[in-house]
Amino acid sequence: MKLRHFLSFMALASLAVGCETQTGLKTGIDPKNMDLTVKPGDNFYDYACGGWRKANPLSAEYSRFGTFEQLIENNNTQLRGLIEGFAAEKQAEGSLAQKIGDLYNIVMDSVKQNKDGFAPIQADLQAIEAIGDREDVFPMMAGMMRKGVGGYFGFYIGADIKNSEMNLLQIVQSGLGLPEKEYYLDNDSATVHIREAYKAYMEKMFGLCGFAPEVAKQKMEAVMGIETRIAGPTYTATQQRDPEANYHKMSYADLLKDYAGIDWKLLFDTLGLKDVKEVSVGQPEPIHEVEKILADTPVEAQKAYLQWRLLNASASYLSDEARNCRFDFYGRVMSGKQQDQPRWKKAVNTVNGVMSEGLGQLYVEKYFPAAAKERMVKLVEHLQQSLAVRIQAQDWMSEETKKVALEKLDAFTVKVGYPDKWRDYSGLEIKDDSYWANIVRSNEFDLAYLIERKLNKPVDRSEWHMTPQTVNAYYNPTTNEICFPAGILQPPFFNMEADDACNYGAIGVVIGHEMTHGFDDKGRQFDKEGNLTDWWAPGDAERFEARAKVMKDFFDNIEVLPGLHANGALTLGENLADHGGLMVAYNALQEAMKENPLEEADGFTPEQRFFLSYAYVWADNIRDEEIRSRTKSDPHSLGCWRVNGALPHIDAWYDAFGIKEGDKMFIPKAERVAIW
């Protein structure tokens, strides 16, 4: 359990080649990645990415493989080289290098893991089994939560969204083994299949750790009953996008009174949360349901639930038998994967998770040139200027709101590459007892670090919420910041050897996307200081919502699989950010070309290359199971629809490729989204 909370982020990725233009820079266009037999107005995604998709079929390891995963593969290879260098030789005792190398070797030791079997969790399983009274369930759960094993609900410490200078302890819904509540409640054939497979997975895991078949079945049924009860009042992924509806701040005394069925003092003491003054209960209804479960559910059922949470949390860190059992459900059934990752990737991912910033420090020293950071900072400045122009041009926004919006834009904090200060891992102990034991110590180390830095403390606005090696970017509304880690600042997102058409179409749209999050349906509710407050003049919000509804309705009508439609409400923020990113970056390119004109190259105009570069970062192949899973839970639209769903609302795309009425992607101008 990594105790981090992300408010908003996005992802993209790939490689770029092409002929030279703009003082010797490349275009980034490779016709081999395209399918020129497809008309751009009929299916731009296939036109721009069809060649790449054909050349990169899904391997057994992946449920989705795109340019994003391609770049992650490259990063993993680089990280592997760093890590194995430490693992191959004896390092100074207690050094970061020693801990990195030792943990990698521990994960790679499959012989020991298979010999140990379930032994690393056996004492905890037996302690849970020994519980005799219902009153002893919650103390055991609290102790497991300290180790990183989830309970009936979760928590984190992060910025108070109505007092963004201070951190706040926040209690949130949790407790489910399936990703979303719909998996417990819906009865379509695909969902029922997944639910039955989950039940079979539970039974098998209980059996593997020693319970008789009839006992394993009883325990599975008990767990399923509890999780289904929690799922009933659980907020949907769409409901969780509403900041106001997920904020219920109260004093510690009121928490004790309003949620008296939970022993908060025992929980906070066990976790090390001392002198709690205020909390926010994000989703009251599921927490109240937990009170009822603790009070009325038989002790044997609750013991089964605790054992299941432990089994499910630890399975990936035990024997091959346990790990394969978990993969069969979450990998094969949920995502459609046919084969698990090779062990070296698991080892790299574990080290990356446990000592992420320490590894990140080594990564940027070797792989991130200072010149890339310098050029990126200038690009961000150009995009800020472009967004300011777009804000001023909107006829639906009042002058009063424009003024405050520009102040918010001007107040953006921009983070590029890597943090200015690095985390100290000297207190983390890595020992050769078991893989799982090291994960538990890491979880406890992270919890103590979280509490020390944040409980009853001001928000540290220099904190990074992604590691430097992450292939991603984010906007954080409570600090009004945009962040672009070193990991994403590589081709095709950011190419030091490519011209402006390529970079503005790729990283430029990413920058514009993250900036636009500050003004999307969620981000617009936060002011320049990061506080949840209504700063829009009367009438502006209604006009914005009417225009945003065009986007929601458009995506609601997209059929991603037979009988399954996209969720326009869930993906609205990301779709609006894509729209804004495209508009802002295209405008910035036009301004840049006034000083550095671009010519036609590789058979494409600079405007065409802009849209081709944008589409290319979303090239992927994906299995139906993964499509279904993402459609239920992911606030980002599928890659193909971030192209074919976004571009028909951009007038400049029609002009660049001569899209006409009669083309399959054509939308009459009056029906297009018109916000930025």
Secondary structure, 3 states (H helix, E strand, C coil): CCCCCCCCEECCCCCCCCCEECCCEECCCCHHHCCCCCCCCCCHHHHHHHHHHHHCCCCCCCCEEEHHHHHHHHHHHHHHHHHHHHHCCCCCCCCHHHHHHHHHHHHHCHHHHHHHCCHHHHHHHHHHHCCCCHHHHHHHHHHHHHCCCCCCEEEEEEEECCEEEEEEEEEEECCCCCCCCHHHHCCCHHHHHHHHHHHHHHHHHHHHCCCCHHHHHHHHHHHHHHHHHHHCCCCCCCHHHCCHHHCCEEEHHHHHHHCCCCCHHHHHHHHCCCCCCEEEECCHHHHHHHHHHHHHCCHHHHHHHHHHHHHHHHHHHCCHHHHHHHHHHHHHHHHCCCCCCCHHHHHHHHHHHHCHHHHHHHHHHHHCCHHHHHHHHHHHHHHHHHHHHHHHHCCCCCHHHHHHHHHHHHCCEEEEECCCCCCCCCCCCCCCCCHHHHHHHHHHHHHHHHHHHHCCCECCCCCCCCCCCCCCEEEECCCCEEEEEHHHCCCCCCCCCECHHHHHHCHHHHHHHHHHHCCCCCHHHECCCCCECCCCCCCHHHHHHHHHHHHHHHHHCCEEECCEECCCCCCHHHHHHHHHHHHHHHHHHHHHHHHCCCCCECCECHHHHHHHHHHHCCCEEECHHHHHHHHHHCCCCCHHHHHHCCHHHCHHHHHHHCCCCCCCCCCCHHHCCCCC
